[in-house]
């Protein structure tokens, strides 16, 4: 039993080494000869990736004290953006007796309206690293 396992492991290592020695163009030819179902799956994955570009999937929340006499970081700014930086930043300012909520449209990671430092931080934090 142990001998069979050793022989199988050695064969696997030799096959891997032979595959790594093949040229990239030979490997590309192998990929082109994939079965139709694999090609179909790759096309489906590409279509799903294209659909998710418009999904609001980049988000960040910044919590802070809007007024110096209050603690607890009850105020917050939330950025909800897609891959192109389009979406919305929502801010809720909490005071002692009331709370106000604001929404601002974001286009290409910027906003036509003036942004607070916390809103700018939320948009910056939601932006994926390049």
Backbone as a printed PyTorch tensor [residue, N CA C, xyz], in Angstrom:
tensor([[[  0.8190,  -1.1880,   0.0000],
         [  0.0000,   0.0000,   0.0000],
         [  0.8640,   1.2540,   0.0000]],

        [[  1.8930,   1.2660,   0.8460],
         [  2.7940,   2.4100,   0.9260],
         [  3.5390,   2.6000,  -0.3840]],

        [[  3.9060,   1.5090,  -1.0080],
         [  4.6300,   1.5790,  -2.2840],
         [  3.7470,   2.1920,  -3.3650]],

        [[  2.4690,   1.8410,  -3.3830],
         [  1.5360,   2.3850,  -4.3700],
         [  1.4030,   3.8840,  -4.1810]],

        [[  1.3090,   4.3290,  -2.9380],
         [  1.2090,   5.7620,  -2.6550],
         [  2.4670,   6.5050,  -3.0870]],

        [[  3.6170,   5.9340,  -2.8510],
         [  4.8800,   6.5620,  -3.2560],
         [  4.9770,   6.6760,  -4.7820]],

        [[  4.5820,   5.6430,  -5.4700],
         [  4.6170,   5.6620,  -6.9370],
         [  3.6320,   6.7060,  -7.4670]],

        [[  2.4420,   6.7830,  -6.8900],
         [  1.4490,   7.7650,  -7.3290],
         [  1.9380,   9.1800,  -7.0700]],

        [[  2.5580,   9.4250,  -5.9180],
         [  3.0860,  10.7530,  -5.6040],
         [  4.2030,  11.1270,  -6.5670]],

        [[  5.0830,  10.1810,  -6.8740],
         [  6.1730,  10.4490,  -7.8130],
         [  5.6270,  10.7600,  -9.1990]],

        [[  4.6080,  10.0460,  -9.6340],
         [  4.0040,  10.3020, -10.9430],
         [  3.3610,  11.6760, -10.9790]],

        [[  2.7250,  12.0650,  -9.8970],
         [  2.1060,  13.3850,  -9.8230],
         [  3.1570,  14.4890,  -9.9000]],

        [[  4.2510,  14.3190,  -9.2000],
         [  5.3300,  15.3170,  -9.2330],
         [  5.9160,  15.4160, -10.6340]],

        [[  6.1400,  14.3020, -11.2910],
         [  6.6910,  14.3220, -12.6530],
         [  5.7230,  14.9750, -13.6290]],

        [[  4.4430,  14.7060, -13.4900],
         [  3.4540,  15.3340, -14.3700],
         [  3.4170,  16.8400, -14.1530]],

        [[  3.5020,  17.2670, -12.9170],
         [  3.5140,  18.6980, -12.6200],
         [  4.7440,  19.3690, -13.2050]],

        [[  5.9000,  18.7490, -13.0680],
         [  7.1250,  19.3110, -13.6400],
         [  7.0410,  19.3870, -15.1640]],

        [[  6.4870,  18.3770, -15.7910],
         [  6.3470,  18.3910, -17.2550],
         [  5.3930,  19.4980, -17.6860]],

        [[  4.3270,  19.7010, -16.9420],
         [  3.3710,  20.7590, -17.2900],
         [  3.9910,  22.1330, -17.1430]],

        [[  4.7960,  22.3350, -16.1050],
         [  5.4310,  23.6450, -15.8870],
         [  6.4600,  23.9540, -16.9710]],

        [[  7.0440,  22.9020, -17.5740],
         [  8.0470,  23.1130, -18.6140],
         [  7.4400,  23.4350, -19.9670]],

        [[  6.1490,  23.1780, -20.1270],
         [  5.5130,  23.4820, -21.4070],
         [  5.4120,  24.9870, -21.5740]],

        [[  5.4410,  25.4140, -22.8050],
         [  5.4020,  26.8540, -23.0880],
         [  4.0120,  27.4100, -22.7980]],

        [[  3.9320,  28.7200, -22.5150],
         [  2.6150,  29.3260, -22.2770],
         [  1.6730,  29.1800, -23.4660]],

        [[  2.2200,  29.1910, -24.6940],
         [  1.3490,  29.0440, -25.8630],
         [  0.7640,  27.6330, -25.9290]],

        [[  1.5370,  26.6380, -25.5140],
         [  1.0190,  25.2690, -25.4990],
         [ -0.0720,  25.1340, -24.4530]],

        [[  0.1030,  25.8180, -23.3150],
         [ -0.9370,  25.7900, -22.2880],
         [ -2.1900,  26.4980, -22.7770]],

        [[ -2.0340,  27.5820, -23.5440],
         [ -3.1930,  28.3050, -24.0860],
         [ -3.9570,  27.4150, -25.0570]],

        [[ -3.2210,  26.6150, -25.8530],
         [ -3.8880,  25.6940, -26.7630],
         [ -4.7200,  24.6720, -25.9820]],

        [[ -4.1920,  24.2350, -24.8500],
         [ -4.9190,  23.2900, -24.0190],
         [ -6.1950,  23.9380, -23.4830]],

        [[ -6.1090,  25.2280, -23.0740],
         [ -7.2870,  25.9220, -22.5650],
         [ -8.3310,  26.1270, -23.6470]],

        [[ -7.8910,  26.3220, -24.8990],
         [ -8.8320,  26.5080, -25.9980],
         [ -9.5920,  25.2260, -26.2860]],

        [[ -9.0090,  24.0850, -25.9390],
         [ -9.6380,  22.7960, -26.2050],
         [-10.4960,  22.3330, -25.0260]],

        [[-10.9390,  23.2640, -24.2080],
         [-11.7650,  22.9050, -23.0590],
         [-13.1410,  22.4340, -23.5170]],

        [[-13.7720,  21.6040, -22.7160],
         [-15.1330,  21.1640, -23.0520],
         [-16.0910,  22.3550, -23.0810]],

        [[-17.1870,  22.1860, -23.8140],
         [-18.1540,  23.2730, -23.9800],
         [-18.7430,  23.7300, -22.6600]],

        [[-18.9630,  22.7930, -21.7360],
         [-19.5580,  23.1980, -20.4590],
         [-18.6200,  24.0960, -19.6640]],

        [[-17.3100,  23.8630, -19.7610],
         [-16.3510,  24.7240, -19.0660],
         [-16.3240,  26.1040, -19.7210]],

        [[-16.3540,  26.1480, -21.0300],
         [-16.4030,  27.4260, -21.7450],
         [-17.6790,  28.1750, -21.3690]],

        [[-18.7940,  27.4630, -21.2920],
         [-20.0530,  28.0770, -20.8970],
         [-20.0070,  28.6290, -19.4820]],

        [[-19.3600,  27.8940, -18.5810],
         [-19.2160,  28.3710, -17.2020],
         [-18.3660,  29.6360, -17.1430]],

        [[-17.3120,  29.6820, -17.9210],
         [-16.4680,  30.8870, -17.9560],
         [-17.2610,  32.0830, -18.4800]],

        [[-18.0800,  31.8600, -19.4920],
         [-18.9050,  32.9470, -20.0200],
         [-19.9190,  33.4110, -18.9830]],

        [[-20.4840,  32.4820, -18.2510],
         [-21.4520,  32.8250, -17.2070],
         [-20.7970,  33.6370, -16.0910]],

        [[-19.5910,  33.2520, -15.6950],
         [-18.8640,  34.0000, -14.6670],
         [-18.5710,  35.4140, -15.1600]],

        [[-18.1670,  35.5540, -16.4140],
         [-17.9020,  36.8840, -16.9730],
         [-19.1690,  37.7340, -16.9830]],

        [[-20.3020,  37.1270, -17.3120],
         [-21.5710,  37.8660, -17.3170],
         [-21.9540,  38.2860, -15.9000]],

        [[-21.7460,  37.4210, -14.9220],
         [-22.0580,  37.7700, -13.5420],
         [-21.1670,  38.9000, -13.0430]],

        [[-19.9100,  38.8800, -13.4080],
         [-19.0070,  39.9750, -13.0250],
         [-19.4650,  41.2920, -13.6320]],

        [[-19.9100,  41.2640, -14.8830],
         [-20.3930,  42.4840, -15.5360],
         [-21.6440,  43.0120, -14.8350]],

        [[-22.5250,  42.1170, -14.3930],
         [-23.7380,  42.5380, -13.6960],
         [-23.4440,  43.1710, -12.3450]],

        [[-22.4190,  42.7040, -11.6470],
         [-22.1400,  43.2110, -10.3030],
         [-21.4110,  44.5430, -10.3130]],

        [[-20.9800,  45.0190, -11.4670],
         [-20.2980,  46.3160, -11.5080],
         [-21.2000,  47.4400, -11.0100]],

        [[-22.5130,  47.3070, -11.2340],
         [-23.4640,  48.3330, -10.8200],
         [-24.0180,  48.1000,  -9.4150]],

        [[-23.5960,  47.0390,  -8.7710],
         [-24.0800,  46.7520,  -7.4170],
         [-23.3980,  47.6740,  -6.4120]],

        [[-24.1520,  48.1210,  -5.4210],
         [-23.5900,  48.9630,  -4.3640],
         [-22.8370,  48.0640,  -3.3990]],

        [[-21.5760,  47.8050,  -3.7150],
         [-20.8210,  46.8470,  -2.9210],
         [-19.6200,  47.4400,  -2.2070]],

        [[-19.3470,  48.7180,  -2.4430],
         [-18.2680,  49.3880,  -1.7210],
         [-18.9230,  50.2790,  -0.6690]],

        [[-18.6890,  49.9730,   0.5910],
         [-19.3250,  50.7520,   1.6320],
         [-18.3660,  51.0110,   2.7740]],

        [[-18.6230,  52.1160,   3.4630],
         [-17.8330,  52.4770,   4.6400],
         [-18.6940,  53.3410,   5.5420]],

        [[-18.5050,  53.1830,   6.8360],
         [-19.2100,  53.9720,   7.8410],
         [-18.1760,  54.7090,   8.6780]],

        [[-18.4180,  56.0020,   8.8850],
         [-17.5750,  56.8070,   9.7710],
         [-18.4800,  57.3010,  10.8980]],

        [[-18.1340,  56.9680,  12.1250],
         [-18.9030,  57.4150,  13.2920],
         [-18.1120,  58.5220,  13.9830]],

        [[-18.8430,  59.5160,  14.5110],
         [-18.1690,  60.6620,  15.1250],
         [-19.1330,  61.4180,  16.0220]],

        [[-18.5800,  62.3390,  16.7900],
         [-19.3740,  63.2490,  17.6150],
         [-19.5330,  64.5440,  16.8430]],

        [[-20.7480,  64.8670,  16.4540],
         [-20.9870,  66.0860,  15.6850],
         [-20.8840,  67.3280,  16.5570]],

        [[-21.1650,  67.1960,  17.8360],
         [-21.1340,  68.3290,  18.7560],
         [-20.1670,  68.0010,  19.8910]],

        [[-19.4040,  68.9920,  20.3040],
         [-18.3740,  68.7700,  21.3150],
         [-18.9140,  68.3660,  22.6730]],

        [[-20.1400,  68.7350,  22.9960],
         [-20.6750,  68.4440,  24.3250],
         [-21.3400,  67.0760,  24.4210]],

        [[-21.3480,  66.3180,  23.3240],
         [-21.9490,  64.9830,  23.3370],
         [-20.8920,  63.9320,  23.0400]],

        [[-21.0420,  62.8090,  23.6370],
         [-20.1130,  61.7060,  23.3720],
         [-20.8530,  60.5300,  22.7740]],

        [[-20.1600,  59.4510,  22.5950],
         [-20.7780,  58.2120,  22.1420],
         [-20.7520,  57.9830,  20.6460]],

        [[-20.1940,  58.9090,  19.8920],
         [-20.1260,  58.7480,  18.4340],
         [-21.4820,  58.3630,  17.8560]],

        [[-22.5080,  59.1440,  18.1530],
         [-23.8560,  58.8430,  17.6890],
         [-24.1160,  59.3170,  16.2580]],

        [[-23.3510,  60.2620,  15.7580],
         [-23.4990,  60.7230,  14.3790],
         [-22.6910,  59.8150,  13.4740]],

        [[-23.1350,  59.6830,  12.2150],
         [-22.4290,  58.7980,  11.2930],
         [-22.6310,  59.2230,   9.8470]],

        [[-21.6850,  58.8340,   9.0060],
         [-21.7860,  58.9960,   7.5530],
         [-21.5410,  57.6380,   6.9240]],

        [[-22.3980,  57.2720,   5.9790],
         [-22.3420,  55.9720,   5.3130],
         [-22.2290,  56.1880,   3.8170]],

        [[-21.2020,  55.6400,   3.1940],
         [-21.0400,  55.6860,   1.7370],
         [-21.4090,  54.3290,   1.1630]],

        [[-22.3040,  54.3180,   0.1650],
         [-22.7160,  53.1120,  -0.5700],
         [-22.4430,  53.3660,  -2.0430]],

        [[-21.4510,  52.6790,  -2.6150],
         [-20.9950,  52.9880,  -3.9690],
         [-20.7820,  51.7150,  -4.7840]],

        [[-20.8770,  51.8700,  -6.1220],
         [-20.5840,  50.7510,  -7.0160],
         [-19.1260,  50.8260,  -7.4550]],

        [[-18.7350,  49.9710,  -8.4100],
         [-17.3390,  49.9230,  -8.8540],
         [-16.8630,  51.2370,  -9.4720]],

        [[-17.7690,  52.0020, -10.0840],
         [-17.4010,  53.2640, -10.7080],
         [-17.4480,  54.4510,  -9.7670]],

        [[-17.7820,  54.2140,  -8.5030],
         [-17.8630,  55.2990,  -7.5370],
         [-19.1680,  56.0590,  -7.6110]],

        [[-20.2100,  55.4350,  -8.1380],
         [-21.5300,  56.0520,  -8.2280],
         [-22.4070,  55.4790,  -7.1210]],

        [[-23.1210,  56.3610,  -6.4450],
         [-23.9970,  55.9040,  -5.3810],
         [-24.4500,  57.0560,  -4.5180]],

        [[-24.3800,  56.8540,  -3.2040],
         [-24.9100,  57.8400,  -2.2670],
         [-24.0760,  57.8270,  -0.9920]],

        [[-24.0100,  58.9970,  -0.3560],
         [-23.4670,  59.0850,   0.9950],
         [-24.5950,  59.6160,   1.8800]],

        [[-24.8920,  58.8950,   2.9450],
         [-25.9720,  59.2370,   3.8650],
         [-25.3390,  59.6380,   5.1880]],

        [[-25.7970,  60.7630,   5.7390],
         [-25.2600,  61.2660,   6.9980],
         [-26.3940,  61.4900,   7.9750]],

        [[-26.1800,  61.0720,   9.2100],
         [-27.1440,  61.3050,  10.2770],
         [-26.4220,  62.0480,  11.4030]],

        [[-26.9090,  63.2620,  11.7000],
         [-26.3400,  64.0960,  12.7520],
         [-27.2630,  64.0060,  13.9750]],

        [[-26.7340,  63.5240,  15.0690],
         [-27.5240,  63.3490,  16.2900],
         [-27.1930,  64.4400,  17.2810]],

        [[-28.2130,  65.1610,  17.7150],
         [-28.0860,  66.1680,  18.7600],
         [-28.7590,  65.6700,  20.0290]],

        [[-28.8710,  66.5550,  20.9970],
         [-29.4890,  66.1650,  22.2730],
         [-30.9740,  65.8330,  22.1150]],

        [[-31.6930,  66.6080,  21.3150],
         [-33.1420,  66.4190,  21.2440],
         [-33.6470,  66.0080,  19.8650]],

        [[-32.7580,  65.9400,  18.8890],
         [-33.2170,  65.5710,  17.5460],
         [-32.0730,  64.9750,  16.7330]],

        [[-32.4660,  64.3690,  15.6330],
         [-31.4930,  63.8280,  14.6860],
         [-31.9240,  64.2520,  13.2810]],

        [[-30.9580,  64.6050,  12.4750],
         [-31.2390,  64.9880,  11.0920],
         [-30.4430,  64.0690,  10.1740]],

        [[-31.0760,  63.7040,   9.0720],
         [-30.4410,  62.7920,   8.1240],
         [-30.3770,  63.4540,   6.7570]],

        [[-29.2420,  63.3170,   6.0920],
         [-29.0020,  63.9170,   4.7890],
         [-28.4990,  62.8340,   3.8320]],

        [[-28.8500,  62.9720,   2.5590],
         [-28.3520,  62.0710,   1.5150],
         [-27.8130,  62.9150,   0.3730]],

        [[-26.6610,  62.5270,  -0.1340],
         [-26.0360,  63.2460,  -1.2440],
         [-25.6130,  62.2370,  -2.3060]],

        [[-25.9130,  62.5620,  -3.5660],
         [-25.5120,  61.7050,  -4.6850],
         [-24.0130,  61.8020,  -4.9070]],

        [[-23.4170,  60.6680,  -5.2160],
         [-21.9900,  60.6040,  -5.5040],
         [-21.8400,  60.0660,  -6.9220]],

        [[-21.0240,  60.7530,  -7.7220],
         [-20.7490,  60.3410,  -9.0940],
         [-19.2450,  60.3110,  -9.3020]],

        [[-18.7400,  59.1700,  -9.7080],
         [-17.3000,  58.9930,  -9.9770],
         [-16.4650,  59.4310,  -8.7820]],

        [[-16.8470,  58.9950,  -7.5950],
         [-16.1310,  59.2110,  -6.3370],
         [-16.1380,  60.6620,  -5.8700]],

        [[-16.9730,  61.5200,  -6.4480],
         [-17.0600,  62.9090,  -5.9930],
         [-18.5180,  63.3420,  -5.9640]],

        [[-18.7550,  64.5130,  -5.3840],
         [-20.1160,  64.9940,  -5.1870],
         [-20.1920,  66.4640,  -5.5840]],

        [[-21.3030,  66.8470,  -6.2260],
         [-21.4950,  68.2490,  -6.5930],
         [-21.7360,  69.1100,  -5.3550]],

        [[-22.3890,  68.5650,  -4.3430],
         [-22.6340,  69.3010,  -3.1130],
         [-21.3910,  69.2500,  -2.2350]],

        [[-21.2700,  70.2200,  -1.3580],
         [-20.1240,  70.2350,  -0.4590],
         [-20.2360,  69.0820,   0.5300]],

        [[-19.1250,  68.3880,   0.7210],
         [-19.0930,  67.2460,   1.6270],
         [-18.4110,  67.6390,   2.9300]],

        [[-18.8990,  67.0760,   4.0230],
         [-18.2200,  67.2580,   5.3050],
         [-16.9540,  66.4010,   5.3040]],

        [[-16.0150,  66.6950,   6.1990],
         [-14.8130,  65.8460,   6.2790],
         [-15.1530,  64.3750,   6.5370]],

        [[-16.1860,  64.1170,   7.3250],
         [-16.5770,  62.7390,   7.6220],
         [-17.1500,  62.0560,   6.3830]],

        [[-17.9170,  62.7900,   5.5800],
         [-18.4510,  62.2300,   4.3390],
         [-17.3210,  61.9320,   3.3540]],

        [[-16.3570,  62.8420,   3.2730],
         [-15.1970,  62.6070,   2.4090],
         [-14.4170,  61.3800,   2.8780]],

        [[-14.2860,  61.2360,   4.1900],
         [-13.5810,  60.0720,   4.7370],
         [-14.3250,  58.7800,   4.4080]],

        [[-15.6550,  58.8050,   4.5110],
         [-16.4430,  57.6060,   4.2030],
         [-16.2750,  57.2110,   2.7390]],

        [[-16.3220,  58.1890,   1.8400],
         [-16.1320,  57.8940,   0.4100],
         [-14.7330,  57.3720,   0.1580]],

        [[-13.7480,  57.9970,   0.7710],
         [-12.3640,  57.5340,   0.6070],
         [-12.1500,  56.1270,   1.1460]],

        [[-12.7960,  55.8200,   2.2560],
         [-12.6420,  54.4750,   2.8440],
         [-13.3680,  53.4190,   2.0270]],

        [[-14.4470,  53.8040,   1.3480],
         [-15.1900,  52.8490,   0.5350],
         [-14.4750,  52.5460,  -0.7750]],

        [[-13.6200,  53.4620,  -1.2150],
         [-12.9310,  53.2940,  -2.5000],
         [-11.9060,  52.1700,  -2.3780]],

        [[-11.9560,  51.2040,  -3.2920],
         [-11.0020,  50.0770,  -3.2190],
         [ -9.5820,  50.5430,  -3.5160]],

        [[ -8.6230,  49.8970,  -2.8790],
         [ -7.2180,  50.2030,  -3.1270],
         [ -6.8440,  49.8250,  -4.5430]],

        [[ -6.0150,  50.6080,  -5.1360],
         [ -5.5850,  50.3220,  -6.5170],
         [ -4.3210,  49.5350,  -6.5410]]])
